[in-house]
Amino acid sequence: MKPKMNWLDYDIEDMVDGDKNCLWHHLKPHKCFETQEQMIIVEGRGLVVKDIRGKEYLDATSGGVWSVMVGYGRDSIAEAVCAQMKKMPYFAGVFGNVPAIKFAQKLLEKLPNHGKVYFSNSGSEANEKAFKLVRQASRINAKRKGKYKIMYRDRDYHGTTIGAMSATGQAQRRQDFGPFVDGFVEFPHCACYRCPYDKTYGKCDIECARNVEDIILKEGPDTIGGMIVEPITAGGGILKPVEEYYPVLQEICKKYDIWLIMDEVVCGFGRTGKFWGHEHFDVDPDIITMAKGLASSYEALSATVVKQKVYEVFLNDPTDPDTRLNYFRDISTYGGCTSPMTAALESTRIIEDENLVENSRIMGEYLFEKLDELKKYDCVGDIRGLGLFAGIEYVNNKESKEPITEEQMATLIGNVISEGVIVGRTISSFHGLNNIMNFAPCLIITKKQVDTIVGAVANAIEKTFK
Ligand SMILES: Cc1ncc(COP(=O)(O)O)c(C=O)c1O
């Protein structure tokens, strides 16, 4: 009999070679594989990760893309998943399973205005479901006939699939992937630091929200069924709208019967100091999509949560000759896996039992207090965000707001990493505007760890811009 495999065993040099020869890394210029050894992360505990050479880093990014909410090394998640896998790993989502039911109940407890939860496995997919809901509703429901178009903002990101990219602004990110899907309509963002209407907050009329109505009127209100926004734009540069923004947008959506879709993929699960990002604003979305922090990325899970009124659009009478379908004609194979919901249940239990949303709020305030100290540097143009979600926009001239170059940004990030801290950045999203460094540490962070992160950034700034 063959000995049992130990899948955790590896040989370092074999892995380094394997990484170079077999792995195609996400978002990294390929040429650098030929000369540089890539970082291979092998272990994590709390906020600290270790690479294959034994070097430790303090991770200020919750796993690179803001998703490991409860930190690394949570045995209880692994144990819960292991037990569920042994009992019942999978059956298609056309049927029910216990972890899915329990986690749907938990989500609706957190979203009392909503009525149904639809599971899939990535943020892109959760958004695709939302778009398909809008489109199918426009075909099967007399009141929504013809309302198939989706509006989106020019700095938001909603995913990697062609549909989700059709709803994504970020010109540079999109540039090689068109033509895109018809029926997506762009509108300007609400970033005060670089106001699309050249206004100053306090002296403006929230044109960024009000002018959306003109775009709707031009496009034809009878053709628009949905509007997708991130509560706080993440990859587009950590952009928090002013408090008047969403109420205006919501009013416009109500007036023209447009479903407001909040993409909580990044902001959900405590990231911004409240459980949901949209809770900071006076707004009540019709559809909410979520992923990343849902299961703290211990498993892949996403969800599209809708108001009962949205669900009821799909409750058509099948004998009615005017309606073709009486259900949402969609499936996702992995939406029937049981481990993701199990991991999500345990991760959410940890968030609740350890008061991590409150920690996110308190440590978030401390993070911004410390980041504010960096304003003394000429290169720090703007600091923004909320809770444990922060961004620094770097400029070469505070007055003209001229962004630092790609090369300066790359050097700066490299210098932070050499201080033993991993931070994130906007990358290939906007021509000339990939100058935003971001921070989204796990929700368990301590003051001391905040100090280490900000200290590393200060040192890196001094080294880069000396
Ligand atoms: C706001 C937002 N929505 C959707 C997505 C897509 O999620 P996924 O990469 O899981 O498909 C992302 C990914 O970064 C995101 O930031």
The ligand as a Tripos MOL2 file, in Angstrom:
@<TRIPOS>MOLECULE
LIG
   16    16     1     0     0
SMALL
NO_CHARGES

@<TRIPOS>ATOM
      1 C1        -16.0840   46.0510   -5.0770 C.3       1 LIG1
      2 C2        -15.7680   44.7360   -5.7250 C.ar      1 LIG1
      3 N1        -16.7500   44.0440   -6.3260 N.ar      1 LIG1
      4 C3        -16.5260   42.8650   -6.9120 C.ar      1 LIG1
      5 C4        -15.2770   42.3120   -6.9280 C.ar      1 LIG1
      6 C5        -15.0460   41.0050   -7.6150 C.3       1 LIG1
      7 O1        -14.8630   39.9870   -6.6890 O.3       1 LIG1
      8 P1        -14.1540   38.6280   -7.1100 P.3       1 LIG1
      9 O2        -12.7110   38.9300   -7.3410 O.co2     1 LIG1
     10 O3        -14.4060   37.7290   -5.9400 O.co2     1 LIG1
     11 O4        -14.8370   38.1470   -8.3310 O.co2     1 LIG1
     12 C6        -14.2150   42.9740   -6.2970 C.ar      1 LIG1
     13 C7        -12.8550   42.4030   -6.2680 C.2       1 LIG1
     14 O5        -11.8940   42.9870   -5.8680 O.2       1 LIG1
     15 C8        -14.4620   44.2420   -5.6910 C.ar      1 LIG1
     16 O6        -13.4700   44.9540   -5.1400 O.3       1 LIG1
@<TRIPOS>BOND
     1     1     2 1
     2     2     3 ar
     3     2    15 ar
     4     3     4 ar
     5     4     5 ar
     6     5     6 1
     7     5    12 ar
     8     6     7 1
     9     7     8 1
    10     8     9 2
    11     8    10 1
    12     8    11 1
    13    12    13 1
    14    12    15 ar
    15    13    14 2
    16    15    16 1
@<TRIPOS>SUBSTRUCTURE
     1 LIG1         1 GROUP 0 **** ****
